[in-house]
């Protein structure tokens, strides 16, 4: 499922980007909450995190590890 979204994202498919965001956002938000205590910053950090994800998605390689590990970086 997530690998299909990633494949679509690599092709620039906006529906795949939305699906990947929706599938990954709770995980990313949990990480942000652990490290950033000011709730006012959470939305901005989510935007920044996913901007980087979509910018660098072409670098993701499933053979090097799971997506969750990659996105955590």
PDB file of N, CA, C and O in Angstrom:
ATOM      1  N   UNK A   1       0.833  -1.195   0.000  1.00  0.00           N
ATOM      2  CA  UNK A   1       0.000   0.000   0.000  1.00  0.00           C
ATOM      3  C   UNK A   1       0.874   1.254   0.000  1.00  0.00           C
ATOM      4  O   UNK A   1       0.790   2.070  -0.918  1.00  0.00           O
ATOM      5  N   UNK A   2       1.705   1.409   1.017  1.00  0.00           N
ATOM      6  CA  UNK A   2       2.569   2.587   1.101  1.00  0.00           C
ATOM      7  C   UNK A   2       3.551   2.600  -0.069  1.00  0.00           C
ATOM      8  O   UNK A   2       3.885   3.666  -0.587  1.00  0.00           O
ATOM      9  N   UNK A   3       4.013   1.421  -0.485  1.00  0.00           N
ATOM     10  CA  UNK A   3       4.958   1.372  -1.603  1.00  0.00           C
ATOM     11  C   UNK A   3       4.307   1.849  -2.892  1.00  0.00           C
ATOM     12  O   UNK A   3       4.975   2.435  -3.744  1.00  0.00           O
ATOM     13  N   UNK A   4       3.006   1.604  -3.044  1.00  0.00           N
ATOM     14  CA  UNK A   4       2.284   2.120  -4.214  1.00  0.00           C
ATOM     15  C   UNK A   4       2.239   3.643  -4.179  1.00  0.00           C
ATOM     16  O   UNK A   4       2.438   4.301  -5.200  1.00  0.00           O
ATOM     17  N   UNK A   5       1.980   4.192  -3.007  1.00  0.00           N
ATOM     18  CA  UNK A   5       1.939   5.647  -2.856  1.00  0.00           C
ATOM     19  C   UNK A   5       3.304   6.248  -3.167  1.00  0.00           C
ATOM     20  O   UNK A   5       3.401   7.275  -3.839  1.00  0.00           O
ATOM     21  N   UNK A   6       4.348   5.605  -2.677  1.00  0.00           N
ATOM     22  CA  UNK A   6       5.708   6.096  -2.902  1.00  0.00           C
ATOM     23  C   UNK A   6       6.023   6.088  -4.391  1.00  0.00           C
ATOM     24  O   UNK A   6       6.590   7.042  -4.923  1.00  0.00           O
ATOM     25  N   UNK A   7       5.654   5.016  -5.044  1.00  0.00           N
ATOM     26  CA  UNK A   7       5.870   4.915  -6.487  1.00  0.00           C
ATOM     27  C   UNK A   7       5.152   6.042  -7.222  1.00  0.00           C
ATOM     28  O   UNK A   7       5.713   6.649  -8.134  1.00  0.00           O
ATOM     29  N   UNK A   8       3.924   6.319  -6.828  1.00  0.00           N
ATOM     30  CA  UNK A   8       3.169   7.424  -7.417  1.00  0.00           C
ATOM     31  C   UNK A   8       3.797   8.772  -7.126  1.00  0.00           C
ATOM     32  O   UNK A   8       3.830   9.645  -7.993  1.00  0.00           O
ATOM     33  N   UNK A   9       4.292   8.946  -5.921  1.00  0.00           N
ATOM     34  CA  UNK A   9       4.948  10.201  -5.540  1.00  0.00           C
ATOM     35  C   UNK A   9       6.192  10.441  -6.382  1.00  0.00           C
ATOM     36  O   UNK A   9       6.475  11.570  -6.781  1.00  0.00           O
ATOM     37  N   UNK A  10       6.924   9.381  -6.645  1.00  0.00           N
ATOM     38  CA  UNK A  10       8.135   9.510  -7.461  1.00  0.00           C
ATOM     39  C   UNK A  10       7.806   9.965  -8.875  1.00  0.00           C
ATOM     40  O   UNK A  10       8.653  10.527  -9.570  1.00  0.00           O
ATOM     41  N   UNK A  11       6.566   9.717  -9.296  1.00  0.00           N
ATOM     42  CA  UNK A  11       6.115  10.134 -10.632  1.00  0.00           C
ATOM     43  C   UNK A  11       5.423  11.500 -10.594  1.00  0.00           C
ATOM     44  O   UNK A  11       4.985  12.012 -11.624  1.00  0.00           O
ATOM     45  N   UNK A  12       5.329  12.080  -9.395  1.00  0.00           N
ATOM     46  CA  UNK A  12       4.716  13.398  -9.262  1.00  0.00           C
ATOM     47  C   UNK A  12       3.200  13.371  -9.145  1.00  0.00           C
ATOM     48  O   UNK A  12       2.550  14.398  -9.341  1.00  0.00           O
ATOM     49  N   UNK A  13       2.629  12.222  -8.830  1.00  0.00           N
ATOM     50  CA  UNK A  13       1.189  12.071  -8.723  1.00  0.00           C
ATOM     51  C   UNK A  13       0.687  12.698  -7.424  1.00  0.00           C
ATOM     52  O   UNK A  13       1.067  12.272  -6.333  1.00  0.00           O
ATOM     53  N   UNK A  14      -0.167  13.709  -7.548  1.00  0.00           N
ATOM     54  CA  UNK A  14      -0.648  14.428  -6.360  1.00  0.00           C
ATOM     55  C   UNK A  14      -1.577  13.587  -5.496  1.00  0.00           C
ATOM     56  O   UNK A  14      -1.598  13.744  -4.275  1.00  0.00           O
ATOM     57  N   UNK A  15      -2.348  12.694  -6.118  1.00  0.00           N
ATOM     58  CA  UNK A  15      -3.227  11.816  -5.340  1.00  0.00           C
ATOM     59  C   UNK A  15      -2.386  10.865  -4.484  1.00  0.00           C
ATOM     60  O   UNK A  15      -2.739  10.575  -3.341  1.00  0.00           O
ATOM     61  N   UNK A  16      -1.293  10.391  -5.034  1.00  0.00           N
ATOM     62  CA  UNK A  16      -0.385   9.519  -4.282  1.00  0.00           C
ATOM     63  C   UNK A  16       0.260  10.295  -3.137  1.00  0.00           C
ATOM     64  O   UNK A  16       0.448   9.750  -2.050  1.00  0.00           O
ATOM     65  N   UNK A  17       0.600  11.565  -3.374  1.00  0.00           N
ATOM     66  CA  UNK A  17       1.174  12.390  -2.318  1.00  0.00           C
ATOM     67  C   UNK A  17       0.184  12.564  -1.174  1.00  0.00           C
ATOM     68  O   UNK A  17       0.544  12.459  -0.002  1.00  0.00           O
ATOM     69  N   UNK A  18      -1.050  12.826  -1.527  1.00  0.00           N
ATOM     70  CA  UNK A  18      -2.086  12.992  -0.503  1.00  0.00           C
ATOM     71  C   UNK A  18      -2.277  11.693   0.281  1.00  0.00           C
ATOM     72  O   UNK A  18      -2.388  11.715   1.506  1.00  0.00           O
ATOM     73  N   UNK A  19      -2.314  10.573  -0.421  1.00  0.00           N
ATOM     74  CA  UNK A  19      -2.498   9.275   0.234  1.00  0.00           C
ATOM     75  C   UNK A  19      -1.309   8.953   1.145  1.00  0.00           C
ATOM     76  O   UNK A  19      -1.492   8.452   2.255  1.00  0.00           O
ATOM     77  N   UNK A  20      -0.103   9.238   0.678  1.00  0.00           N
ATOM     78  CA  UNK A  20       1.087   8.994   1.490  1.00  0.00           C
ATOM     79  C   UNK A  20       1.078   9.894   2.722  1.00  0.00           C
ATOM     80  O   UNK A  20       1.420   9.459   3.821  1.00  0.00           O
ATOM     81  N   UNK A  21       0.692  11.127   2.534  1.00  0.00           N
ATOM     82  CA  UNK A  21       0.589  12.056   3.669  1.00  0.00           C
ATOM     83  C   UNK A  21      -0.404  11.522   4.698  1.00  0.00           C
ATOM     84  O   UNK A  21      -0.103  11.468   5.891  1.00  0.00           O
ATOM     85  N   UNK A  22      -1.573  11.133   4.237  1.00  0.00           N
ATOM     86  CA  UNK A  22      -2.612  10.660   5.156  1.00  0.00           C
ATOM     87  C   UNK A  22      -2.195   9.378   5.875  1.00  0.00           C
ATOM     88  O   UNK A  22      -2.548   9.166   7.035  1.00  0.00           O
ATOM     89  N   UNK A  23      -1.446   8.532   5.181  1.00  0.00           N
ATOM     90  CA  UNK A  23      -0.997   7.282   5.786  1.00  0.00           C
ATOM     91  C   UNK A  23       0.144   7.509   6.780  1.00  0.00           C
ATOM     92  O   UNK A  23       0.271   6.767   7.754  1.00  0.00           O
ATOM     93  N   UNK A  24       0.965   8.517   6.544  1.00  0.00           N
ATOM     94  CA  UNK A  24       2.175   8.734   7.341  1.00  0.00           C
ATOM     95  C   UNK A  24       2.054   9.848   8.370  1.00  0.00           C
ATOM     96  O   UNK A  24       2.837   9.894   9.318  1.00  0.00           O
ATOM     97  N   UNK A  25       1.104  10.731   8.206  1.00  0.00           N
ATOM     98  CA  UNK A  25       0.995  11.897   9.085  1.00  0.00           C
ATOM     99  C   UNK A  25       0.881  11.545  10.573  1.00  0.00           C
ATOM    100  O   UNK A  25       1.552  12.174  11.390  1.00  0.00           O
ATOM    101  N   UNK A  26       0.065  10.571  10.947  1.00  0.00           N
ATOM    102  CA  UNK A  26      -0.007  10.271  12.391  1.00  0.00           C
ATOM    103  C   UNK A  26       1.341   9.844  12.979  1.00  0.00           C
ATOM    104  O   UNK A  26       1.679  10.223  14.100  1.00  0.00           O
ATOM    105  N   UNK A  27       2.095   9.072  12.236  1.00  0.00           N
ATOM    106  CA  UNK A  27       3.413   8.626  12.686  1.00  0.00           C
ATOM    107  C   UNK A  27       4.358   9.818  12.837  1.00  0.00           C
ATOM    108  O   UNK A  27       5.036   9.953  13.856  1.00  0.00           O
ATOM    109  N   UNK A  28       4.399  10.675  11.827  1.00  0.00           N
ATOM    110  CA  UNK A  28       5.277  11.843  11.852  1.00  0.00           C
ATOM    111  C   UNK A  28       4.861  12.791  12.978  1.00  0.00           C
ATOM    112  O   UNK A  28       5.712  13.345  13.674  1.00  0.00           O
ATOM    113  N   UNK A  29       3.575  12.972  13.152  1.00  0.00           N
ATOM    114  CA  UNK A  29       3.086  13.867  14.201  1.00  0.00           C
ATOM    115  C   UNK A  29       3.499  13.357  15.583  1.00  0.00           C
ATOM    116  O   UNK A  29       3.861  14.145  16.457  1.00  0.00           O
ATOM    117  N   UNK A  30       3.443  12.055  15.774  1.00  0.00           N
ATOM    118  CA  UNK A  30       3.855  11.461  17.046  1.00  0.00           C
ATOM    119  C   UNK A  30       5.323  11.746  17.334  1.00  0.00           C
ATOM    120  O   UNK A  30       5.693  12.054  18.467  1.00  0.00           O
ATOM    121  N   UNK A  31       6.141  11.642  16.319  1.00  0.00           N
ATOM    122  CA  UNK A  31       7.571  11.935  16.478  1.00  0.00           C
ATOM    123  C   UNK A  31       7.773  13.407  16.837  1.00  0.00           C
ATOM    124  O   UNK A  31       8.549  13.736  17.734  1.00  0.00           O
ATOM    125  N   UNK A  32       7.076  14.274  16.136  1.00  0.00           N
ATOM    126  CA  UNK A  32       7.184  15.718  16.405  1.00  0.00           C
ATOM    127  C   UNK A  32       6.771  16.021  17.843  1.00  0.00           C
ATOM    128  O   UNK A  32       7.429  16.809  18.523  1.00  0.00           O
ATOM    129  N   UNK A  33       5.699  15.409  18.304  1.00  0.00           N
ATOM    130  CA  UNK A  33       5.226  15.650  19.673  1.00  0.00           C
ATOM    131  C   UNK A  33       6.255  15.222  20.717  1.00  0.00           C
ATOM    132  O   UNK A  33       6.361  15.839  21.776  1.00  0.00           O
ATOM    133  N   UNK A  34       6.997  14.185  20.425  1.00  0.00           N
ATOM    134  CA  UNK A  34       7.996  13.699  21.381  1.00  0.00           C
ATOM    135  C   UNK A  34       9.137  14.690  21.579  1.00  0.00           C
ATOM    136  O   UNK A  34       9.695  14.794  22.671  1.00  0.00           O
ATOM    137  N   UNK A  35       9.478  15.409  20.527  1.00  0.00           N
ATOM    138  CA  UNK A  35      10.655  16.277  20.571  1.00  0.00           C
ATOM    139  C   UNK A  35      10.334  17.758  20.716  1.00  0.00           C
ATOM    140  O   UNK A  35      11.147  18.523  21.234  1.00  0.00           O
ATOM    141  N   UNK A  36       9.165  18.160  20.265  1.00  0.00           N
ATOM    142  CA  UNK A  36       8.793  19.575  20.285  1.00  0.00           C
ATOM    143  C   UNK A  36       7.586  19.753  21.195  1.00  0.00           C
ATOM    144  O   UNK A  36       6.510  19.223  20.915  1.00  0.00           O
ATOM    145  N   UNK A  37       7.757  20.481  22.258  1.00  0.00           N
ATOM    146  CA  UNK A  37       6.701  20.598  23.254  1.00  0.00           C
ATOM    147  C   UNK A  37       5.701  21.718  22.951  1.00  0.00           C
ATOM    148  O   UNK A  37       4.561  21.679  23.413  1.00  0.00           O
ATOM    149  N   UNK A  38       6.131  22.705  22.180  1.00  0.00           N
ATOM    150  CA  UNK A  38       5.221  23.818  21.842  1.00  0.00           C
ATOM    151  C   UNK A  38       4.277  23.388  20.741  1.00  0.00           C
ATOM    152  O   UNK A  38       4.698  23.191  19.601  1.00  0.00           O
ATOM    153  N   UNK A  39       3.010  23.242  21.068  1.00  0.00           N
ATOM    154  CA  UNK A  39       2.015  22.792  20.091  1.00  0.00           C
ATOM    155  C   UNK A  39       1.902  23.740  18.903  1.00  0.00           C
ATOM    156  O   UNK A  39       1.532  23.331  17.802  1.00  0.00           O
ATOM    157  N   UNK A  40       2.225  25.012  19.136  1.00  0.00           N
ATOM    158  CA  UNK A  40       2.131  26.007  18.068  1.00  0.00           C
ATOM    159  C   UNK A  40       3.083  25.664  16.911  1.00  0.00           C
ATOM    160  O   UNK A  40       2.854  26.063  15.769  1.00  0.00           O
ATOM    161  N   UNK A  41       4.131  24.935  17.216  1.00  0.00           N
ATOM    162  CA  UNK A  41       5.129  24.598  16.201  1.00  0.00           C
ATOM    163  C   UNK A  41       4.817  23.309  15.438  1.00  0.00           C
ATOM    164  O   UNK A  41       5.415  23.060  14.391  1.00  0.00           O
ATOM    165  N   UNK A  42       3.921  22.514  15.926  1.00  0.00           N
ATOM    166  CA  UNK A  42       3.660  21.204  15.327  1.00  0.00           C
ATOM    167  C   UNK A  42       3.209  21.290  13.867  1.00  0.00           C
ATOM    168  O   UNK A  42       3.715  20.551  13.022  1.00  0.00           O
ATOM    169  N   UNK A  43       2.276  22.173  13.566  1.00  0.00           N
ATOM    170  CA  UNK A  43       1.785  22.294  12.182  1.00  0.00           C
ATOM    171  C   UNK A  43       2.900  22.696  11.222  1.00  0.00           C
ATOM    172  O   UNK A  43       3.039  22.126  10.140  1.00  0.00           O
ATOM    173  N   UNK A  44       3.683  23.677  11.629  1.00  0.00           N
ATOM    174  CA  UNK A  44       4.783  24.135  10.776  1.00  0.00           C
ATOM    175  C   UNK A  44       5.783  23.020  10.524  1.00  0.00           C
ATOM    176  O   UNK A  44       6.264  22.848   9.403  1.00  0.00           O
ATOM    177  N   UNK A  45       6.092  22.267  11.563  1.00  0.00           N
ATOM    178  CA  UNK A  45       7.051  21.179  11.418  1.00  0.00           C
ATOM    179  C   UNK A  45       6.502  20.052  10.544  1.00  0.00           C
ATOM    180  O   UNK A  45       7.253  19.419   9.802  1.00  0.00           O
ATOM    181  N   UNK A  46       5.206  19.803  10.630  1.00  0.00           N
ATOM    182  CA  UNK A  46       4.590  18.806   9.748  1.00  0.00           C
ATOM    183  C   UNK A  46       4.746  19.237   8.293  1.00  0.00           C
ATOM    184  O   UNK A  46       5.100  18.428   7.435  1.00  0.00           O
ATOM    185  N   UNK A  47       4.483  20.508   8.021  1.00  0.00           N
ATOM    186  CA  UNK A  47       4.624  21.023   6.655  1.00  0.00           C
ATOM    187  C   UNK A  47       6.062  20.884   6.174  1.00  0.00           C
ATOM    188  O   UNK A  47       6.309  20.433   5.055  1.00  0.00           O
ATOM    189  N   UNK A  48       6.991  21.264   7.006  1.00  0.00           N
ATOM    190  CA  UNK A  48       8.405  21.174   6.634  1.00  0.00           C
ATOM    191  C   UNK A  48       8.828  19.733   6.400  1.00  0.00           C
ATOM    192  O   UNK A  48       9.543  19.433   5.444  1.00  0.00           O
ATOM    193  N   UNK A  49       8.385  18.849   7.272  1.00  0.00           N
ATOM    194  CA  UNK A  49       8.760  17.444   7.147  1.00  0.00           C
ATOM    195  C   UNK A  49       8.254  16.856   5.836  1.00  0.00           C
ATOM    196  O   UNK A  49       9.006  16.181   5.134  1.00  0.00           O
ATOM    197  N   UNK A  50       7.013  17.099   5.503  1.00  0.00           N
ATOM    198  CA  UNK A  50       6.466  16.517   4.275  1.00  0.00           C
ATOM    199  C   UNK A  50       6.960  17.227   3.024  1.00  0.00           C
ATOM    200  O   UNK A  50       7.029  16.618   1.956  1.00  0.00           O
ATOM    201  N   UNK A  51       7.301  18.489   3.136  1.00  0.00           N
ATOM    202  CA  UNK A  51       7.928  19.165   1.999  1.00  0.00           C
ATOM    203  C   UNK A  51       9.245  18.468   1.666  1.00  0.00           C
ATOM    204  O   UNK A  51       9.558  18.240   0.497  1.00  0.00           O
ATOM    205  N   UNK A  52      10.009  18.134   2.698  1.00  0.00           N
ATOM    206  CA  UNK A  52      11.279  17.424   2.489  1.00  0.00           C
ATOM    207  C   UNK A  52      11.037  16.014   1.961  1.00  0.00           C
ATOM    208  O   UNK A  52      11.759  15.544   1.081  1.00  0.00           O
ATOM    209  N   UNK A  53      10.030  15.345   2.494  1.00  0.00           N
ATOM    210  CA  UNK A  53       9.714  13.986   2.034  1.00  0.00           C
ATOM    211  C   UNK A  53       9.435  14.008   0.542  1.00  0.00           C
ATOM    212  O   UNK A  53      10.013  13.216  -0.203  1.00  0.00           O
ATOM    213  N   UNK A  54       8.571  14.889   0.095  1.00  0.00           N
ATOM    214  CA  UNK A  54       8.192  14.911  -1.320  1.00  0.00           C
ATOM    215  C   UNK A  54       9.332  15.414  -2.203  1.00  0.00           C
ATOM    216  O   UNK A  54       9.441  15.022  -3.365  1.00  0.00           O
ATOM    217  N   UNK A  55      10.159  16.258  -1.665  1.00  0.00           N
ATOM    218  CA  UNK A  55      11.302  16.745  -2.421  1.00  0.00           C
ATOM    219  C   UNK A  55      12.347  15.645  -2.622  1.00  0.00           C
ATOM    220  O   UNK A  55      12.995  15.576  -3.667  1.00  0.00           O
ATOM    221  N   UNK A  56      12.502  14.795  -1.621  1.00  0.00           N
ATOM    222  CA  UNK A  56      13.565  13.792  -1.644  1.00  0.00           C
ATOM    223  C   UNK A  56      13.058  12.360  -1.820  1.00  0.00           C
ATOM    224  O   UNK A  56      13.822  11.410  -1.646  1.00  0.00           O
ATOM    225  N   UNK A  57      11.788  12.194  -2.161  1.00  0.00           N
ATOM    226  CA  UNK A  57      11.196  10.860  -2.259  1.00  0.00           C
ATOM    227  C   UNK A  57      11.913   9.991  -3.292  1.00  0.00           C
ATOM    228  O   UNK A  57      11.918   8.766  -3.174  1.00  0.00           O
ATOM    229  N   UNK A  58      12.503  10.603  -4.279  1.00  0.00           N
ATOM    230  CA  UNK A  58      13.214   9.824  -5.306  1.00  0.00           C
ATOM    231  C   UNK A  58      14.417   9.088  -4.715  1.00  0.00           C
ATOM    232  O   UNK A  58      14.894   8.114  -5.297  1.00  0.00           O
ATOM    233  N   UNK A  59      14.905   9.544  -3.574  1.00  0.00           N
ATOM    234  CA  UNK A  59      16.058   8.909  -2.923  1.00  0.00           C
ATOM    235  C   UNK A  59      15.675   7.678  -2.101  1.00  0.00           C
ATOM    236  O   UNK A  59      16.537   6.881  -1.729  1.00  0.00           O
ATOM    237  N   UNK A  60      14.392   7.529  -1.822  1.00  0.00           N
ATOM    238  CA  UNK A  60      13.961   6.394  -1.007  1.00  0.00           C
ATOM    239  C   UNK A  60      14.134   5.101  -1.789  1.00  0.00           C
ATOM    240  O   UNK A  60      13.732   4.994  -2.948  1.00  0.00           O
ATOM    241  N   UNK A  61      14.747   4.113  -1.120  1.00  0.00           N
ATOM    242  CA  UNK A  61      14.986   2.801  -1.716  1.00  0.00           C
ATOM    243  C   UNK A  61      14.573   1.744  -0.697  1.00  0.00           C
ATOM    244  O   UNK A  61      15.198   1.604   0.354  1.00  0.00           O
ATOM    245  N   UNK A  62      13.525   1.009  -1.015  1.00  0.00           N
ATOM    246  CA  UNK A  62      12.986   0.002  -0.101  1.00  0.00           C
ATOM    247  C   UNK A  62      14.026  -1.055   0.269  1.00  0.00           C
ATOM    248  O   UNK A  62      13.942  -1.667   1.334  1.00  0.00           O
ATOM    249  N   UNK A  63      14.994  -1.264  -0.603  1.00  0.00           N
ATOM    250  CA  UNK A  63      16.030  -2.272  -0.324  1.00  0.00           C
ATOM    251  C   UNK A  63      16.948  -1.847   0.819  1.00  0.00           C
ATOM    252  O   UNK A  63      17.627  -2.683   1.415  1.00  0.00           O
ATOM    253  N   UNK A  64      16.970  -0.555   1.125  1.00  0.00           N
ATOM    254  CA  UNK A  64      17.836  -0.045   2.190  1.00  0.00           C
ATOM    255  C   UNK A  64      17.127   0.028   3.544  1.00  0.00           C
ATOM    256  O   UNK A  64      17.756   0.318   4.561  1.00  0.00           O
ATOM    257  N   UNK A  65      15.840  -0.231   3.555  1.00  0.00           N
ATOM    258  CA  UNK A  65      15.107  -0.213   4.815  1.00  0.00           C
ATOM    259  C   UNK A  65      13.681   0.247   4.634  1.00  0.00           C
ATOM    260  O   UNK A  65      13.304   0.708   3.557  1.00  0.00           O
ATOM    261  N   UNK A  66      12.888   0.127   5.675  1.00  0.00           N
ATOM    262  CA  UNK A  66      11.472   0.514   5.583  1.00  0.00           C
ATOM    263  C   UNK A  66      11.275   2.026   5.483  1.00  0.00           C
ATOM    264  O   UNK A  66      12.142   2.814   5.861  1.00  0.00           O
ATOM    265  N   UNK A  67      10.129   2.397   4.972  1.00  0.00           N
ATOM    266  CA  UNK A  67       9.797   3.809   4.786  1.00  0.00           C
ATOM    267  C   UNK A  67       9.771   4.554   6.114  1.00  0.00           C
ATOM    268  O   UNK A  67      10.229   5.695   6.190  1.00  0.00           O
ATOM    269  N   UNK A  68       9.250   3.934   7.149  1.00  0.00           N
ATOM    270  CA  UNK A  68       9.189   4.611   8.450  1.00  0.00           C
ATOM    271  C   UNK A  68      10.580   5.007   8.945  1.00  0.00           C
ATOM    272  O   UNK A  68      10.751   6.078   9.528  1.00  0.00           O
ATOM    273  N   UNK A  69      11.544   4.170   8.722  1.00  0.00           N
ATOM    274  CA  UNK A  69      12.913   4.498   9.134  1.00  0.00           C
ATOM    275  C   UNK A  69      13.443   5.657   8.296  1.00  0.00           C
ATOM    276  O   UNK A  69      14.120   6.545   8.814  1.00  0.00           O
ATOM    277  N   UNK A  70      13.138   5.647   7.027  1.00  0.00           N
ATOM    278  CA  UNK A  70      13.601   6.713   6.122  1.00  0.00           C
ATOM    279  C   UNK A  70      12.952   8.046   6.485  1.00  0.00           C
ATOM    280  O   UNK A  70      13.625   9.073   6.560  1.00  0.00           O
ATOM    281  N   UNK A  71      11.663   8.021   6.705  1.00  0.00           N
ATOM    282  CA  UNK A  71      10.942   9.267   6.989  1.00  0.00           C
ATOM    283  C   UNK A  71      11.370   9.845   8.345  1.00  0.00           C
ATOM    284  O   UNK A  71      11.344  11.060   8.540  1.00  0.00           O
ATOM    285  N   UNK A  72      11.756   8.989   9.260  1.00  0.00           N
ATOM    286  CA  UNK A  72      12.197   9.441  10.584  1.00  0.00           C
ATOM    287  C   UNK A  72      13.484  10.258  10.492  1.00  0.00           C
ATOM    288  O   UNK A  72      13.737  11.130  11.323  1.00  0.00           O
ATOM    289  N   UNK A  73      14.287   9.970   9.484  1.00  0.00           N
ATOM    290  CA  UNK A  73      15.540  10.708   9.302  1.00  0.00           C
ATOM    291  C   UNK A  73      15.252  12.124   8.888  1.00  0.00           C
ATOM    292  O   UNK A  73      16.178  12.909   8.684  1.00  0.00           O
TER     293      UNK A  73
END
